[in-house]
Amino acid sequence: MKFTLLSDDEIWQVATLMMDNLMDASTRRDHVAHIRDFTPRLKAIVTKDYLDRVCEQYQAEKGFFTERVPLTIFKRPDSAIVVWKQFFSKAEGEFMAEMVLVYQNDRFLCDHVTVL
């Protein structure tokens, strides 16, 4: 799969569905749902205990995820970096949500995700 040949709309569609699931699952602290679309590499990092600690911290400090606005996509032959403007229910200001989208074993997967 060459990401440079995919349209932005195709990438936004896949990445948005994945990010919706990730954020909903982390809000509920549902580890199985949260890692559903992760690569094996990322699954090894985001254990249930790790997710619980991250969720505890961000929910206490920032609240829950609210609006997310698409910003840009950086395409590489083997991946795409997808970036949104992200807002929270308690924290003021703008944050950045980012995902690295890859294609492995005949499906799109998330190989990195963060909110800064």
C-alpha positions, 0 to 999 in steps of 0.5 A, spaced: 500 500 500 503 506 497 500 512 502 502 517 496 497 514 492 491 515 496 487 521 496 486 525 503 479 523 503 480 516 503 486 517 509 481 522 513 475 516 513 480 511 515 483 515 520 477 518 523 474 512 524 480 509 528 481 515 532 473 516 534 474 508 537 481 510 540 478 516 544 471 513 545 475 507 548 480 511 552 474 515 555 471 508 557 477 505 559 476 499 555 483 496 553 480 491 548 477 496 544 482 501 545 488 497 542 483 494 536 487 497 531 494 497 533 500 494 530 503 489 534 509 494 536 504 499 539 500 493 542 506 491 546 507 498 549 499 500 551 498 494 556 492 495 560 496 498 566 499 503 561 492 505 558 489 505 565 495 510 568 494 515 562 487 515 562 487 517 569 492 522 568 489 526 562 481 525 565 483 528 571 487 534 568 484 535 562 477 532 562 474 528 556 475 529 549 470 533 545 471 537 538 476 534 534 478 538 527 482 535 521 488 539 520 493 536 515 496 529 513 503 528 511 504 522 506 509 517 506 510 511 501 509 506 507 505 511 512 501 517 513 501 522 519 494 524 520 493 531 525 487 534 528 486 540 533 483 537 539 479 540 545 478 537 552 472 538 556 476 541 562 482 544 559 482 550 556 486 551 549 487 547 543 491 541 543 494 536 537 492 529 536 496 525 532 496 518 529 501 514 524 497 510 520 500 504 516 498 498 512 499 491 515 497 484 514 491 487 509 488 492 513 490 499 516 493 500 523 495 505 528 502 505 529 503 511 533 498 515 537 498 521 541 495 528 544 499 533 546 
